[in-house]
Amino acid sequence: MDHPKRRDYRRSLKIALAVTFVFLLVEIAGGFVSGSLALLSDAGHMFSDVLSLLLSLAAVTIATQLPTTSRTYGYHRVEIFVAFINSLVLIGVSAGIVWEAYLRFQNPVPIEGGLMFAIAFVGLVANGAIVWLLHGSRDLNIRSAFLHVIGDTVSSVAVMVAAAWIALTGQVIVDPLLSGIIAVIIVISAVRILRETVVILLQFTPRDVDFDAVVRDMTSVEGVENVHHVHLWSLCSGINVLDSHIYSCERDVAKIEGMKQEIKARLKKYNILHSTLEFECEQCRECALVEGVLEHPE
């Protein structure tokens, strides 16, 4: 398959992984010292980020391996599996944050707002740098890791706001309140990625492709009578696959090849980068030449 060249995110992922791990340790220590649930919750999310980035790096590395006779599509689908796992982890971590926030509502604890603010600010800078490193990817695997970091960036801002409020008013209830809000935002983002991965893993028609438009483009090629048995799915992010039977009564092999290339050229705008097209004639028995076989040779 002729796949478009993609940006190599391995170096960016390695840097992001190192920065995230270091700040994870900082947040854990800061959360215990300051007593902030928001910091400890964010540390939990940072731990899921470390796992996410590690899995994403592994997936990107594995996906570069060439196809083999036993794995003819290579390892492109690995990124989807990793994105699926990452999304489930995000949802699980968020559920834990919500539960802990509920417990804090029942039993508020004192919090050192100044320390909480300082650590959150450092986290904001670190997460901002990682967001810049990972932005722009179309791979669900990288996007799921990117969303992890986006969640942490939003979380850092929320923790800073909570810290400032606590320092000014002494109302520690804002800490679990913002933690719960952050968790809900994270779940919404994770569910979106999860839905996309399920669509790909179950080989549904890609959500961003108009199936009817694909069929219209195929049938509008000169010489094509109709199409049937059209199957359209995604191999991974940005690589869609199609197979179809093409009805045509064209006898000239060269013209048939020209029709095939024209169809494939039109399919590329839908990111259909691999297609299998079988030409056949439904009505004219004399058109057996299309299949390369003469039923009644002279």
Residue, then its C-alpha position, 0 to 999 in steps of 0.5 A: m500500500d502506498h501510504p502518505k508520509r506522516r510526522d514521526y512523533r517518537r521524539s516528541l513522545k519521549i520528551a513528553l514522557a520524561v517531563t510528565f513522569v518528573f512532574l508526576l512525582v512533584e504533584i504527588a509530593g505537593g498534594f500530600v504536603s498541601g493537602s489538596l485533593a485537586l493536586l492528588s487527583d491531577a497526580g492520578h491523571m498524570f499517572s494515566d498520562v505516563l501510561s498513555l504516553l508510554l503505550s503511545l510511544a510503543a504503538v508508534t514504534i511498532a506501527t513502523q514495522l513492515p507488513t509480513t506474510s502473517r500480518t499483511y497490513g502491518y501494525h497500523r491497527v495497534e494505535i487504535f487498540v492503544a487509543f481504546i485502552n487509554s480512553l478506558v483508563l481516562i474514564g476509570v481515573s475520572a470516576g475515582i476523582v469524582w468519588e474522592a471529591y464526594l468524600r471531600f464534600q462530606n469531610p473537608v480538610p485544610i489546604e495550603g493554597g500557596l503551595m497548591f498554586a505554585i505546583a499547579f503553575v509549574g504543571l501548567v507550563a509543563n503541560g503546555a510544552i507537551v501540548w505543543l509537542l503533540h498537537g496536530s496529529r491525526d492518529l487516534n493513538i497520539r490524539s488520545a495521549f494529546l487529550h490526556v495532556i489537554g485534560d491535565t492542562v485544564s486541570s492545572v488551570a482549575v487547580m490554580v483558580a482553586a488555590a487562589w480562591i482558597a488563599l483569599t477566602g479559606q473556603v476549601i470546598v472549591d477544591p473537590l468541586l473543581s476536581g469533579i468538574i475536571a473529571v466530567i470534562i475528561v470523561i466527555s473527551a474520553v468518550r469521544i475517542l472511545r466512540e471513534t475507536v469502536v467504529i474502527l475496531l468494528q469496521f463500521t463506515p468511517r464517521d467522516v466519510d459520506f458512503d453515498a458520495v463515495v458510491r456516486d463518485m464511483t458510478s459517475v466514472e465513464g464506463v461504470e454501469n453500477v457498483h455492488h458489494v461495497h465494503l468501506w472501513s478504516l484500517c487506522s486513523g487516516i487510512n480507509v479501505l474499500d472493496s467493491h464489485i464494478y458492473s461494466c460491459e467494457r471489453d477493452v482491458a486497457k480501458i478497464e484499467g483506466m477506469k480502475q485508476e480513475i476510481k482509485a484517484r477519486l477515492k483518495k479524497y476520502n482517504i481511501l488509500h487501499s481499494t480492491l475493485e473487481f470488474e464484472c458484467e451482470q447482463c451481457r454474457e458476451c462481456a466475459l472478456v471483462e473477467g479474462v475468460l471467453e465462454h464461447p471461443e470461436 
